[in-house]
Amino acid sequence: MTTNTSTKPFLRRASLTNSRWFGPHLFSFLATGSETDGQFALMEVRLLAGHEPLPHTHEVDDTAFYVLKGEIRHRVGTETARAGDGDFALLPVGVEHGFRVLSGQAHGLLLAAPAGVEQAFRALSEPASRMEPLPDPRPLDPGRCLDEFGRRGVVFRSPNTPEPATSPNPGLVTRPKSECARGYFGHLHTPLVTRAQTGGRFALSEIVVRRGHELPSHPPDHGNQGYYMLEGDVTFHCDGRALAARPGEFVFLPRGLARGYEIQTQAARMLMLLTPPPGGAGNSPVLTCSPRDR
């Protein structure tokens, strides 16, 4: 079995040390491509209404957005949907998308797979001095934005080109629902997106685990894993390290290393991100939920 030694397990939360202002928006870099074998980047963002970008197309990566708090209207191609607290939207590679923040601010998780676009956000941003959006930012340089994002495969619609006619499609947004949940070794898994829907790049589920139902430490039979804590406390064990995670914290567990965990509270709820191992799909649970059930 090939063991990955280029990445290490880590725990991270949004803080001034990893946060930057991209225009008025606050971006906190929880994981970058240099830390995940290039498979994904994860940013916790606080978006300010009225400063949304032009519609654009990612030609390299799938992007996805999970709303922690607030409300957003997504447009994907010619379809639109509203997303609120706990909702997830996949923004597929090659399909133009845009969004509007309908609440004053929106707090969420922005995922890109494969990684790369986070480099543009970092290059165009400045260090934040407080953990909130900047209401009166310096304007971004349009030419530099086109260059930085263009080099990462992001193409913006011309501001002179009208947007297409749209129709609502609530199925663009996934909200965890009991009819989509599946039991798995005492865990409750609710799929938000499957590898089949992302071309094998990643899968994302919401999982609920109760204390006493933890899986034993197990060998690395799948790819990189990431966990974003929503509720409860969990201690993850990987590579001889104990990572005590609380709500709002992200844990990365690299492929090639055995891992286990202990639930410290009565139960824990978290987002579980799975990426494929080299050359295979691993033994991770395969969970599906038809768009009709979302």
N, C-alpha and C positions, 0 to 999 in steps of 0.2 A: 504493500500500500504506500502511495506517495504521501509524505508528510509535508505540510506547508510550514516553513520556518520564517517566511517573510513578514507575516503578520502576527500580532500578539493580542491576547484578550485585553479588553479595557472596559471601564465604566466611565460615562461622561454625562454631564447635565449642562444645560444652557447656562452660561456665565459670561462675565466680561472678558475672560481669557479666550473664549472662542466665538465671540459675537461681534458683528460688524453691521454698520448701517449701509444698506444698498438703497440709495435715495432715502426715502423716509422709512423704509421697511427694516425691521430688525431680523437679521439672519444669524442663527447660532449653528455652527458646524459641528454636528454630533458624530459624523463619520465621513471620511473623504476617501477617494479612490486609492490614495497611497496607503491606506490602512485596511482596505477590503479586497486586495488583489484586483482593484479596478472594477469590481462587480457592481458596486453601488455607492452612492453618496446619500447621506441623510442630513437634512437641515430642519431645525425647528424655527419657524418663522412667525413674526407678528406683522401683519399687513395692515396698512392704513388705507381706508376707503378714499377713492378719488385719485389714486396714483397707480392704477393698474397699467401694465404694459400693453403694447399693441398685440393683436392676435398674432400667433407665431406657430411654427411647425418645428418639431424636433426630428431631425433626420437620422439621428444616431441612437438616441435613448428613449425608452419609455419613461414617462414621469407619472407621478401619482400624488394625490393630496388627501390627507386625513385631517378632518376638522376636529380640533380639540375644543375650541370655543368660538362661537360666532356663526355667521352665515355667508355663504358664497354662492353666486350663480356661475356655473361652468357652462361654457359652450365647447362642444367637441364636434367638429365638422359642422353640420347644419342642425344639430340637436342641442337642447339646453336642459339643465336640471339644477335645482337648488340643493345645496348641501349644508346641513347644520351640525350641531355637536354630535360627534361619533360617526359621522358619515365619511365614506371613502369614495374617491373618484379616480379611475384610471384614465390617463391622458396618453393614448397610444402613439408610438413612433409613427411618423409619416402622416399624421392627421392634424390639421390646424386646430388650435384651441385658444381660448381666451377665458377671462373670468372677470367678475365684478364682485367687490366686497359689499354686501348688502347691509351688514352691521357696521358700526363705526370703525371697528377693528376686527380682524380675524386672526386667531391663533391656531396654528396647525403644524403638520409635519409634511415636508416636501421631499419626495424620494425620486432619485434619478438612477436608472439602471440601463446600461453600464454608467459608471461614473465619468466625470469630465466637465459637465456643465457647471459644477460647483466652483471650478477654477475661474470661470468668467465672473460669477457673483463675487468671489474674493477679490479679483483684480480690479473690479469697478467700485468696490465698497471702501469704507473707512472704519477704523476701530470705533466701537460704540463706547460711550462713557456712562451709559445707564441702560437698564434692561427694559426699554420701551421704544416704540417708534419715534422717529424724529419729525416733528410736525412742520418744520421749516428747513428742509434740506437744501444743500447746494444742488443745482440741476445736474443731471447726468449728461455727459457728452454723447450726443446721438451717434456720431461717427465712431467713437471708440466702442460704444455698445454694440453696434453692428459688427465691428471687427472682432471683438472678444467673443461674442456669442456665435458669430459666423464660423470662427475657427473651431468651435465645438459642435457644429452642425445644426445651429438654430437659425431659422430664416424668418424674418418678420414681414408681416403684410404691410404694404405701403400705406401711409396714413391717408392717401388720396383714394384708396380703393375701398369701396363700400363693403360692409360685411354682408354675407349671404342671408337670404331669408331663412328663418329657423322655426323649428317646432319643438314643443316640450317632449322630453322622454325621461321620466323619472327613473328608468332602468339604468341610466348612466351612473347613478349613485347607488352604492351599496351600504345598507345599514344592517348591522348584526341583528338577526331575527331568530327566534327560537326554532322555527321550522327548518332553518338552514344549519343549525348546530348539530354536531356529531360528537358522540362520546369516543374517547380514545385513551385507554388505560387510566380511567378516572379523571381525565381532563375533558373539558367542554370546548371543542374547537368550532369556531364559526369562520368559514372562509370569506375573505374580502376580495381576493383575486387569486387565481391559480396560475401555475406555470404554463398551462395550456393557453391562457389568455395573454401571457406576456412573452410568448416565443421561447419559453424555458428560462427567462432571465431571473425571475423570482416568483415567490408566492408569499402572500401575507394573510395571516389569520388573527382573529381575536381569540385568546384562550383564557379560560378560567380554571384555576387549579386550587383544590382545597388541601390544607395541611394534612399530611398522612397519606396522600396519593402521589407523592413524588416518584418519578422513575429513578431507578438506581443509576449510578454513574455508568455511562455507556460508551462504547468505542465510537470513533469518528467515522460513521458510515454515510455521511451526507456532507453538504457543503458548508460554507460560512453561515452562521446564524446571528440574528440580532433580536434583542428584546427591548421594547419601550414600555416602561411601567406606567399603567393607568391607575391601578389601585393595589394596595397591599405592599408588603415587603418580602423580597426574595433574596437569598444568598446563592449566587452561582459559583460553582467550583470548576476551574479549568486551568490546566498547566500549573498546578500547585498553588494557584491563587484563589482567594475567596473575595468575591465582588458583591458587596451588600448593596442591593438596589432598592430604591424607594420611588414613589410616584414622581414622574417627570425626569427619570434617569434612563439612559440607554446603555445596554450591555452588548458588547460584540464578542462572539466566541468563534475563533477561526477554525476552518477545516483542519483535519489532521490531528486534533487534540481531543482526548476524552473529556467529557463534561458531565456535570450533575448539578443539582440545585436542591435547596431546602426552602420551604415556605415558612416564613417567620410569623405571619399573621394567620387568622383563621382561613383566609382565602386570598388569592391574588388574581388580578385581571391585567393582562398585558397584550401588546401586539407582538406577534412572532413573525419575523422575516426570515425566509429560507431562500438560499441560493444553491444552484446545483453544484455538485462536485465535478472535477474534471472528468469528462467522458461518461457521465452517468447521472441518473436521477436520484440515487441513494435510496434509503429505506424510510424516508419521511412519509407521514400519512398523506394519502391522496384524498382531498376533500373537495367537493364541488357543490355549487348552489346555482341552480338555473336562474338567469336574469329575471324570469317570471316570478321567482320567489323573493326577489330582493325588496 
